Amino acid sequence: MTDRTADRAPGEPDPVGAEPVPFDAIVVAAGTSTRMDGIDKLIAEVGGRPVLAHAVLALAATPGAERLAVVVRPERIDAVATADWLPSSVVAVVPGGSRRQVSVAAGLTALGDVAPDRIVLIHDGARPVISPALVARVAAAADAHGAAIPVLPLAETVKRVEGDVVAETLDRSRLGLAQTPQGFRVGLLREAYARLDPDGPEEWTDEAGLLESCTIPVHVVLGEPSNLKVTLPGDLARVEAMLAGGDLATRVGIGRDRHPFGPGTPLALAGLTIERAPRLWGHSDGDVALHAVADALLGATGQGDLGRLFPAGPETPAGIASADLVHAVVERLRAAGWRPASVDVTIVAGRPRLAGHLDAMRASIAGLLGLPAAAVSVKASTGNLGGDEGAGRAIAAQAVAVAVRLEDGPA
């Protein structure tokens, strides 16, 4: 699942709340577009508005957003401050610096005397396609943990290269792509600035890096594939298509879930029952692989996440089989005019050994989704024996799913 799951480990807060978390935001837009072949990406128009306008308006429209500061190059202040698209929640348009950290510090100062426990989100002005769900996820996680960023899992094999030779294959299950908005309690951000001056010699590519340098923990929530940062000229066409083409014929989603082992047996995993292996803790049968698949399909088709459809409460039968949840998700997709097309699943577990089960898992998932086995991939990793998964205390799974439109429309 995403970070909002139906089965939460004991003590983990439920991030789905009835009330949105109030937050302020800083939109950083003082860059120079060095890789855009002379195009100023922030004022380039897509969907009838500048890229920057889409980023600002998306944040401002999210429930919980209260005050925004926009940081731009000095020569652009008047144009942005008087733009007809600027929402009333923008309280300041201020000049940035030559480095990101200086610009963010300027935005924080522009917000004024903010309480230490106030949440502030920091977002790239070059990321125009952000969803309210992602913004709310980050704000809620920052409120719960102090600092949070969205991270996109890697779907492809990652190599470390020296010259023209592969030096090492990296464990992609432990890597991710950081996105924005990134959320922080203002007090933690001020603490980091007090320890490492933004005008000092150190440089960070994002605020999470600054907090990491101060040994301040940063929580991770699931990012979104559509949250593209405009970096190259071709990205403008991709953004245009995303803004104008909400009904693309093919969509991709990512799901992720993790459960600790609990008492008793057997283990439910990828639709199989593995006897004599300990079960995973959860309100359902704890099948992390099927939960990840279900969330990936829901994410691909913009239908929320599994935890919202099947919350861990009396409305969801305790011990429910995750196969039943997947069937319900497939029917939900069909009713909305979609069907699964392919799935790639990676399971990270130090125990039990899964190599002998992978073909059966592949067939199980394919059967649940109504797909040929060739459209499903299931892989297993020990996570290099690191973390709770590698130590045999938990199992995690992530899935990348492709959904396509039904030719005859919604069922």
N, C-alpha and C positions, 0 to 999 in steps of 0.2 A: 504494500500500500504506500501511499504517500505518508507524510508525517502525521496525517489525521487518520488514525486507524480505528477499526472496530474493536481490536484486541490490543489493549495497552498493558504494558508490564506494570506490576504493582508499584504504586507511587508515582507513575508518570501522569502528568496532568492531561486532561482532555482539552486539546486545542480548539475544538469547535465550540464556540460560545454564542449565546444569543445576542450579546452586545459586542459591537466592534471595539477594538482597542483604539482609544484616541491617540493621534500622533501628529507631529509636525514633520516637515520634509525639506530636504535640501536637494535641489536639482543642479547637478554640476555640468556646466556647458561652456567651459572656458578653453577648450582644446583648440588645436590648429588644423585638424583634418589632414595630417601629413601624408596619409596613404590614399587620398581620394582623388588624385590626379587633377588638383586644382579646384575641385568642388568643395564648397563649404557645406559639410554634411548637416550641420545643425539648422541651417536656413534653407536647405534644399527642400522643395515641396514634394510631398507624397500625399495622396488622398486629399489634395486641395489645401493642405496646411504644411507649415515647416515641420521637419522632424522633431525639433524641440517642442513645438506646440503639442504634438501628440503625447510626448512623454509627460509634460506638465499637466495636461488635461486629464490623462489617465490617472495620475496620482490624486489630483484634486477631486475626481469623481468617486474615489473609493470611500465607502462608509468609514468614518473615524478620522478622515483627513481634516485638519483644522487650519494650520498656517503653513505656507510654503515660502521658501526663499530660493530665488533663482540666481545662480552665479555664472556670469558671462564675461567675455573679454571686454575691457573698458570701452572700446569703440562701439560696442553693441548695446550698451545699457539703455540709451534713449529709445532705440527701435523696439527692444523687447518690452520696456516699461510702458510704452504707449500702444503696443500691439492690440488689435481688436479681439484677439483670441485669449488674451491673458485673463484667467479667472480671478474673481475678487478675493479668493483665499491667498493669493500671492501678496505677502506683506512687504517684500523687499526684492529688488533686482540690484545686485551688487557686483563689483568687479572682482574677478578671480586673479590667481597668480600663475606663475609659469609651471607650477607643480600641483598635482591634484590635491595633496594634503593642505596646501596653502589655501586653495579655493574652498575646500570643505570647511576649514577653520573660519574663513570669511563668512560663509553661509551660517555657521553656528552663531557667530557674533551678531549677525543680522537678525537672528531670531530673538535676541535679547535675553533677559533674565529668566531662563527656563529652569524649572524645578529639576533636581538631579534624577528623579525617577521618571521623568517625562521620556516618552519614546520619540526618537527622531530617526527618520528613514533617509538614507542618502542614495540618490538614484542618478544614473548616467543620462544626460540629456540626449544621448545618441541611441537610447533604447526606447523606441516609440511604441512597441507592441507589448505592453504589460497588462495582465488581467487583474481585476479587483481581487480575485481569489488568491493570486500570488502575493499581492501587497498585504492582504489581510493575514496570510500565513506568516509572513515575515514579522509583521507588527505583533501578532499574538506570541510568536516564539521569542521575540526580543523582550516582550513584557514578562514572559515566564522565566527566561534564562539570563537576561541582561544584554546579550548580543546574539544576533542571528543573521545568517546569510543564506540565500538560495544557491544550491549547487546542483548542477546537471551531471548525472552519472555518465561515464564514457561507455559508448556502445561498441567501439572498435578496439582492436589490439594496439597497445602503445609500445613503441620502441624508443630506446635511447640510442642515438646515433653519434658516432664519432667519425667525422669526415664522411666517407661513403660506405662505412661499415656499421652494421648493427652491433652495438656493444652490449645491449641488455634488453630483455623483454620485461616490462614493468607490470605489476599487478594492478590492472585497471579497476578492480573492485575497491581499491583503497585510494583511487584518484577521482577527481571531479572538476568540473568547470564552474568557477565562481561567477555569479551574476549579481545584478542589483535589481531592486533596492536592497540595501543592507541596513539592518535595524539595530539600534543601540539605546540603552538608557543614557541620557545626557551625562549623568555623573561619571559613567565609565569612560565615555569619550573625553571628557575634561581631564580625568585622571591620566589617560594615555597621553594627552597633549602636555600635561604638566611634567611627565617623565621624559617624553621625547618631543621636543619643540618642533612644530611644523616647519619652522624656518631653519632647522638644524641640517646637518649634512646627510642624515639618513633619508631614504626615499622609499615610499610604499605605493604599490599600484592600486591598493584599495584599503579601506578602513579596517577590514579584518586583519590585514597584514600588520597594521599599526598595533592593534590589540594583541595579536600573537607575539609581537616583539616585546610587549609588556607582560607577557604570560597571563593575559586575561582570556579565559575560555570563550570560544565563539561557537554557538550552536548552529547546526545545519538543518535546513528544510529543503524539500525537493523543489528544484527550479522548473522552468518550462522551456521546451524546445523552441517555442515561438518567440521567446524573449531575446530576440536578436539584437546585437550591438552593431550599428552601422559602422563599418570599418573600411570597406572597399567599395568602389563605384557600383559594382553589381549588387550590393546589398540593398540599394535603394529600390531596385525592381522587385526584390524579394519582399521588402516591406510593403510596397504598393500592392502586391498580390495578396499579402496577408490582410491588409486593411480593407481591401475591396472584395476579397474572395473568402468570406467566412464559410462558404459552402464548397470548398475544394473537394474533389472526388476522392482523394486519398489523404488520410491524416495519420500522424504518428504520435503515440503516447508512451510515457515512461512510468512504470510503477515500481515501488520498492516497499519491502516489509522486513521486519526483524522481530523475532520472539525468543525469549529465554526458554531453556528447558524447565519443565515443571515436574511434579511427581507423576508417577504412573507410566503406563505404556498403552498402546503402541504409538509410533510416530506416524502422523499423517503428513505426506509431503508429495506435492505435484500430483495429487489424486491417488497416490498409492498408500497402502498401509504397510508399514515396515515393522514386523513383529519383533519383540524383544528390544527395540530401540525406545528410549524415553520419549514421551510426548512433549510437545511444545505448549507452554502456558498460553491460555487465551480464552476468551468468551466462546469462540467457536472451537473447531478442532485444531486451530493454530497453524494451518497449512500455509506457510509463508509464500511458497511458490505460486499457489493459486491466488492468494491475495494480491501478489504483485502483478500477475496476469490480469486480474479483474480491474485493478486500479489503472493499469496501462491502457486498457480498452476504454474505460470511462474517461480517462484523461484525453485520449485521442479524439473522442467524440464530444468533448466539452460537457460531460454529464456529472461532474463532481468527483467524489471518491467513495470508496466502499464504506468507510466509517460513517458517512452521512446517510447512506442507504440502509445500512445495517448497524446501528449503534449498539454498543455493549450495554444493553439494558433489557428490561423485560419484553420490549417489542421484538427482540431477536432471541430465539430459543437458545439457551445455553447448550454448548456442545454441537451446534449446527454444523453439518458437513460443508466444508468449503466448496465442494463440487456443486452443492445446491446454490451457493452464492454466485458461482460462475454461471450456472444456468440462468439465474435471474438477470445477471448482467447481460448475457447474450440476448435474452429476450428484450431487455430494455434497449439495447442497441438496435435490434430489428424493428422495434416499434418506432424508433426515431429515424429509420431509414438507413441503417448501417449494418455491416457484418464484419467479423474478424477476417483478416486476410493472411496474416503471418504473425508469429510470436518468437522472440528470442529470450530465453530465460537463463540466468546465471544464479546458481545456488552457492553460497559460501558457508562451509561447515567443516569443522575439524573432526566431527563425528556425527553419524556413523559414516563408514566408507560408502560412497554413492556410485562409484564407477560402474558397478554391476547392475545398477537400477536405471541408468540414464535412458536406455532404449525404451524401457517400459514407461518411464515418466513422459517421454516424448509421445508415445502412443496414447497415454492417458489424456494428456492435455489436448492433443489433436482431436480425440474423440469428444471431449467436452465442448470444444469450439466448433465441431463439425468441419474440421480441416483435414487435408491429407497430411500424413506424417512428414512429408517433405517441406511443408510450410511451417514446421515447428522445430526449434533447436533448444536443447537443454544441455547446459554445461555445469560442471561442478568445480569448485576450487576450495582449497583449505585456507585461503587467505594468508598463505605463507605462515600459517600457525600463529598469526598475530590477532590481538583483540579478543573479545568474548567468543566470536565465531571460531577462530583458530584454536582457542583454548578449550573448545567443546562445551561452552556454557550457553551458547545460543546458535541459532541458524538465521541467516539473512538471505534474501533473494531480491533480485531486480529483474524487470522484464521490459522489453521494448516491443510494442505491439503496433501493427499496421491495421487500420480499419478502412474499408472502402464503402462507397455508397451502393445501396441496393439499386439495381437497374429499374425496378418497378416502384421505387420510392418507399416511404414508411409502410410498415405492415398494418 
